[in-house]
Structures are given as structure tokens and as C-alpha cells.
Amino acid sequence: VQLQAFGGGLVQAGGSLRLSCAASGRSFSTSGMGWFRQAPGKERELVAAISWSYSTYYADSVKGRFTVSRDSAKNTVYLQMNSLKPEDTAVYYCAADRGLLSGVGPEVEYVYWGQGTQVTVSS
């Protein structure tokens, strides 16, 4: 099982980036998928998630700016990030739960993790 995140980069404040996470090794159609981020010196936080049934969760800090989506046929989840701020700078990780038709949000246990992709927002 492998999750591969890509699409990070350097962008000016107010700009946009789209992250993608491609999953392989099994179907994740019954899994919830999450996007986490970790900035230097800070704890990892869940910023957005989407369940197997397309319910979504967003952290307050990104509501209205980030949009999570998925294409289950392609085993891929996306994170569209608009109106980026310098405080969005972090390594972003995608993750998947066990595939037990769980809910969505911070209480979900994510067990599969991808490598991170760096997002840097300059002021």
C-alpha cells in the first residue's frame, strides 16, 4: 500500500496550489482520506478530510479557502488550496483510514501515510 502526495511548491500569498494524493496497492473506495500538515516546531494537524461517502471536514483555519475532493475510480484525493497565507506553510501529508466505512474528522484513525510535500507561501 502506498500513498504518494505531490503538487507542493512555492507560491505567493493569495495564490493557489492543488495537491494530489495517488493511492496504490488496494482500493480506497471505502476509506476516508485526510490531508494533514506540519509546520516547523508545531504539531501535525488535520486540515481537511473526506469520507468514503464524500462527507467533508475542514479545520477552522482553512474553511472557505481549501477544498478536498476525491476520485474513487482513480484512487486519488485532492486538496485545492486558494487564498494561501504564509501561515499555511508546512509539509502536507495525505493519509487513509482502514477502510471500514468510518466517519470524517479528527477522531478517525489514519493508518496509511504518504510522504510529505512541501508548501511554502511567501509574503
C-alpha positions in Angstrom: 0.0 0.0 0.0 1.4 3.3 -1.0 0.2 6.9 -0.9 2.0 9.4 -2.9 1.4 13.1 -2.5 2.6 15.7 -4.9 1.8 19.2 -6.1 3.5 21.3 -3.4 5.7 24.3 -4.2 6.4 27.9 -3.6 3.6 30.4 -4.1 3.0 34.0 -3.1 0.4 34.9 -0.6 -3.0 34.9 -2.2 -2.1 32.3 -4.7 -3.3 28.8 -5.2 -2.0 25.3 -5.3 -3.6 21.9 -5.9 -2.2 18.9 -4.1 -2.9 15.4 -5.3 -2.5 12.1 -3.5 -2.5 8.9 -5.5 -3.1 5.6 -3.7 -1.9 2.2 -4.9 -1.8 -1.3 -3.6 -5.5 -1.6 -2.8 -8.8 0.2 -3.4 -9.5 3.1 -1.0 -13.1 3.5 -2.1 -14.3 2.5 1.4 -11.6 4.6 3.2 -11.7 8.1 4.5 -8.8 10.2 3.3 -7.2 13.1 5.1 -4.8 15.9 4.5 -2.5 16.8 7.4 0.1 19.4 7.7 3.1 20.0 10.0 4.9 23.3 10.2 8.4 23.5 11.9 8.0 23.4 15.7 4.3 22.7 15.5 2.2 19.6 15.9 0.8 17.8 12.9 -2.8 18.9 12.3 -5.7 17.6 10.2 -6.7 20.3 7.8 -9.2 18.6 5.6 -10.7 15.1 5.2 -13.3 13.4 3.0 -15.1 10.2 3.9 -15.9 7.2 1.7 -19.4 8.8 1.3 -17.9 12.2 0.4 -18.7 13.9 3.7 -16.1 16.5 4.4 -14.3 18.1 7.3 -12.2 21.3 7.4 -10.2 22.8 10.1 -11.4 26.3 11.0 -8.2 27.8 9.8 -8.8 26.7 6.2 -12.6 26.8 5.9 -13.6 28.7 2.8 -10.2 28.6 1.3 -9.4 24.8 0.9 -11.5 22.2 -0.8 -11.0 18.5 -0.5 -12.3 16.1 -3.2 -11.7 12.6 -4.4 -11.9 10.5 -7.5 -12.5 7.0 -6.1 -12.2 5.4 -9.6 -8.7 6.9 -9.8 -7.9 6.1 -6.1 -6.9 9.8 -5.8 -7.7 12.6 -3.4 -7.1 16.3 -4.0 -6.7 19.4 -1.9 -7.4 22.7 -3.7 -5.8 25.5 -1.7 -6.8 29.0 -2.5 -6.1 32.4 -0.9 -2.9 30.9 0.6 -1.4 32.6 3.6 2.2 32.5 4.9 0.8 30.5 7.9 -0.2 27.7 5.5 3.5 27.0 5.0 4.1 23.4 6.1 4.8 19.9 4.9 1.5 18.4 3.8 0.7 14.7 4.1 -2.1 12.6 2.8 -3.4 9.7 4.8 -6.1 7.0 4.7 -8.0 5.1 7.3 -8.6 1.4 7.5 -11.5 1.4 5.0 -14.2 0.4 7.5 -16.7 3.0 6.3 -15.8 5.3 9.1 -16.9 8.9 9.6 -14.8 12.0 8.9 -12.9 14.3 11.2 -10.1 14.3 13.8 -11.5 11.3 15.6 -10.8 9.0 12.6 -7.7 6.8 12.9 -5.5 7.1 9.8 -3.2 4.2 9.3 -1.7 4.7 5.8 0.5 7.7 5.2 2.2 9.2 2.2 5.4 11.1 2.1 5.0 14.8 2.6 5.0 17.6 0.0 6.3 21.0 1.0 4.1 24.0 0.6 5.8 27.4 1.1 3.8 30.6 0.9 5.8 33.8 0.7 4.5 37.1 2.0 
